[in-house]
Amino acid sequence: MAARFLDSNVFFRYFTRDDPDKAQRCFELFQRVQSGTEQVTTSESVIAEVVYVLSSPRLYAVPRTDIRALLLSILTLRGMRLSNRRLYLRALDVYAEHNIDFEDALTIAHVERRKLDAILSYDRDFDQVAGVRREEP
């Protein structure tokens, strides 16, 4: 069975329920993904967009821990095929625990996964995360 790609708007319709018909169809899709009768995948950029839009104070203003829980509920479904699942889950943990952008949380997850010595950056937000060393070039 070939997987199909999930775009960000599928997440938005399901999470926000702003269009009841589309939300119901997304619910049914995710039920099939949960049961394993359907396989889907997505990308790092889609996940980042979902986090950005849901957290936007001008749009949905969803709290970080809620965003983490919402995405975990989808990213851990039986039929969800992600080659970097643990990386995304770690980034969501970092994002929920610290006041940093999701893109920075992804960077930290990448650094940890590769066991790199440091992040070269002028962004002091990285200093919030224990075990991560930031250096300025």
DRENDO-1510 file (C-alpha; in Angstrom, 1 decimal, always signed):
<recs>
REC; n; res; u; v; w
REC; 1; MET; +0.0; +0.0; +0.0 .
REC; 2; ALA; +1.5; +3.3; -1.0 .
REC; 3; ALA; +1.4; +6.2; +1.4 .
REC; 4; ARG; -0.2; +9.5; +0.5 .
REC; 5; PHE; +1.2; +12.9; +1.6 .
REC; 6; LEU; -0.6; +15.1; +4.2 .
REC; 7; ASP; -0.5; +18.8; +3.5 .
REC; 8; SER; -0.8; +21.3; +6.4 .
REC; 9; ASN; -4.4; +22.2; +5.6 .
REC; 10; VAL; -5.5; +18.6; +6.4 .
REC; 11; PHE; -4.1; +19.1; +9.9 .
REC; 12; PHE; -5.8; +22.6; +10.2 .
REC; 13; ARG; -9.2; +21.3; +9.1 .
REC; 14; TYR; -9.0; +18.5; +11.6 .
REC; 15; PHE; -7.6; +20.4; +14.6 .
REC; 16; THR; -9.7; +23.6; +14.2 .
REC; 17; ARG; -12.9; +22.1; +12.8 .
REC; 18; ASP; -13.5; +25.4; +11.0 .
REC; 19; ASP; -15.2; +23.5; +8.2 .
REC; 20; PRO; -17.4; +20.8; +9.7 .
REC; 21; ASP; -17.6; +18.7; +6.5 .
REC; 22; LYS; -13.9; +18.8; +5.9 .
REC; 23; ALA; -13.2; +18.2; +9.6 .
REC; 24; GLN; -15.4; +15.0; +9.5 .
REC; 25; ARG; -13.6; +13.8; +6.3 .
REC; 26; CYS; -10.2; +14.4; +8.0 .
REC; 27; PHE; -11.5; +12.5; +11.1 .
REC; 28; GLU; -12.4; +9.6; +9.0 .
REC; 29; LEU; -9.0; +9.7; +7.3 .
REC; 30; PHE; -7.2; +9.6; +10.6 .
REC; 31; GLN; -9.4; +6.8; +11.8 .
REC; 32; ARG; -8.2; +4.7; +8.8 .
REC; 33; VAL; -4.6; +5.8; +9.5 .
REC; 34; GLN; -5.0; +4.7; +13.1 .
REC; 35; SER; -6.3; +1.3; +12.1 .
REC; 36; GLY; -3.5; +0.9; +9.6 .
REC; 37; THR; -5.8; +0.5; +6.6 .
REC; 38; GLU; -4.4; +3.7; +5.2 .
REC; 39; GLN; -0.8; +5.0; +5.2 .
REC; 40; VAL; +0.2; +8.7; +5.1 .
REC; 41; THR; +3.3; +10.7; +5.5 .
REC; 42; THR; +4.3; +14.3; +5.7 .
REC; 43; SER; +7.4; +16.5; +6.0 .
REC; 44; GLU; +9.3; +18.6; +8.4 .
REC; 45; SER; +8.2; +21.8; +6.6 .
REC; 46; VAL; +4.5; +20.8; +6.9 .
REC; 47; ILE; +4.9; +20.1; +10.7 .
REC; 48; ALA; +6.7; +23.4; +11.1 .
REC; 49; GLU; +3.9; +25.3; +9.3 .
REC; 50; VAL; +1.3; +23.6; +11.4 .
REC; 51; VAL; +3.1; +24.6; +14.6 .
REC; 52; TYR; +3.6; +28.2; +13.3 .
REC; 53; VAL; +0.0; +28.7; +12.3 .
REC; 54; LEU; -1.6; +27.1; +15.4 .
REC; 55; SER; +0.6; +29.1; +17.7 .
REC; 56; SER; +0.0; +32.4; +15.9 .
REC; 57; PRO; -1.7; +34.9; +18.2 .
REC; 58; ARG; -3.4; +36.4; +15.2 .
REC; 59; LEU; -4.9; +33.1; +14.2 .
REC; 60; TYR; -5.4; +30.3; +16.7 .
REC; 61; ALA; -3.1; +31.1; +19.7 .
REC; 62; VAL; -3.0; +27.4; +20.7 .
REC; 63; PRO; -0.7; +26.9; +23.7 .
REC; 64; ARG; +2.6; +25.0; +23.1 .
REC; 65; THR; +1.7; +22.0; +25.2 .
REC; 66; ASP; -1.6; +21.7; +23.3 .
REC; 67; ILE; +0.1; +21.9; +20.0 .
REC; 68; ARG; +2.5; +19.2; +21.1 .
REC; 69; ALA; -0.4; +17.0; +22.2 .
REC; 70; LEU; -2.4; +17.6; +18.9 .
REC; 71; LEU; +0.5; +16.7; +16.7 .
REC; 72; LEU; +1.5; +13.7; +18.8 .
REC; 73; SER; -2.0; +12.3; +18.4 .
REC; 74; ILE; -1.4; +12.3; +14.6 .
REC; 75; LEU; +2.3; +11.7; +14.2 .
REC; 76; THR; +2.1; +8.5; +16.3 .
REC; 77; LEU; -0.8; +6.9; +14.4 .
REC; 78; ARG; -0.2; +3.3; +13.2 .
REC; 79; GLY; -0.4; +4.2; +9.5 .
REC; 80; MET; +1.7; +7.4; +9.8 .
REC; 81; ARG; +5.0; +6.8; +7.9 .
REC; 82; LEU; +7.8; +9.1; +9.0 .
REC; 83; SER; +11.4; +8.5; +8.5 .
REC; 84; ASN; +12.3; +11.1; +11.2 .
REC; 85; ARG; +9.5; +10.4; +13.7 .
REC; 86; ARG; +11.8; +10.5; +16.8 .
REC; 87; LEU; +13.4; +13.7; +15.6 .
REC; 88; TYR; +10.0; +15.4; +15.2 .
REC; 89; LEU; +8.8; +14.1; +18.6 .
REC; 90; ARG; +11.9; +15.4; +20.3 .
REC; 91; ALA; +11.5; +18.8; +18.6 .
REC; 92; LEU; +7.9; +18.9; +19.9 .
REC; 93; ASP; +9.1; +18.2; +23.4 .
REC; 94; VAL; +11.7; +20.9; +23.3 .
REC; 95; TYR; +9.2; +23.3; +21.8 .
REC; 96; ALA; +6.6; +22.6; +24.5 .
REC; 97; GLU; +9.2; +22.9; +27.3 .
REC; 98; HIS; +11.1; +26.1; +26.2 .
REC; 99; ASN; +10.1; +29.5; +24.9 .
REC; 100; ILE; +11.8; +29.0; +21.5 .
REC; 101; ASP; +10.6; +28.8; +17.9 .
REC; 102; PHE; +9.7; +25.4; +16.6 .
REC; 103; GLU; +12.4; +25.8; +13.9 .
REC; 104; ASP; +15.0; +26.2; +16.7 .
REC; 105; ALA; +13.6; +23.2; +18.5 .
REC; 106; LEU; +14.0; +21.2; +15.2 .
REC; 107; THR; +17.6; +22.5; +15.1 .
REC; 108; ILE; +18.3; +21.3; +18.6 .
REC; 109; ALA; +16.8; +17.9; +17.8 .
REC; 110; HIS; +19.1; +17.6; +14.7 .
REC; 111; VAL; +22.1; +18.6; +16.7 .
REC; 112; GLU; +21.3; +16.1; +19.5 .
REC; 113; ARG; +20.6; +13.3; +17.0 .
REC; 114; ARG; +23.9; +13.8; +15.2 .
REC; 115; LYS; +25.7; +14.2; +18.5 .
REC; 116; LEU; +27.3; +17.5; +17.3 .
REC; 117; ASP; +29.5; +19.5; +19.7 .
REC; 118; ALA; +27.8; +22.9; +19.3 .
REC; 119; ILE; +25.4; +25.1; +17.4 .
REC; 120; LEU; +27.0; +28.0; +15.6 .
REC; 121; SER; +24.6; +30.8; +16.1 .
REC; 122; TYR; +24.0; +34.3; +17.4 .
REC; 123; ASP; +20.5; +33.2; +18.6 .
REC; 124; ARG; +20.7; +33.2; +22.4 .
REC; 125; ASP; +17.4; +31.2; +22.6 .
REC; 126; PHE; +19.5; +28.0; +22.2 .
REC; 127; ASP; +21.1; +28.8; +25.6 .
REC; 128; GLN; +17.8; +27.8; +27.3 .
REC; 129; VAL; +18.2; +24.1; +26.6 .
REC; 130; ALA; +20.5; +22.2; +28.9 .
REC; 131; GLY; +23.1; +20.1; +27.1 .
REC; 132; VAL; +23.1; +22.3; +24.1 .
REC; 133; ARG; +26.2; +24.5; +23.6 .
REC; 134; ARG; +25.9; +27.5; +21.4 .
REC; 135; GLU; +29.0; +29.2; +20.0 .
REC; 136; GLU; +29.2; +32.4; +18.0 .
REC; 137; PRO; +31.4; +32.2; +14.9 .
</recs>
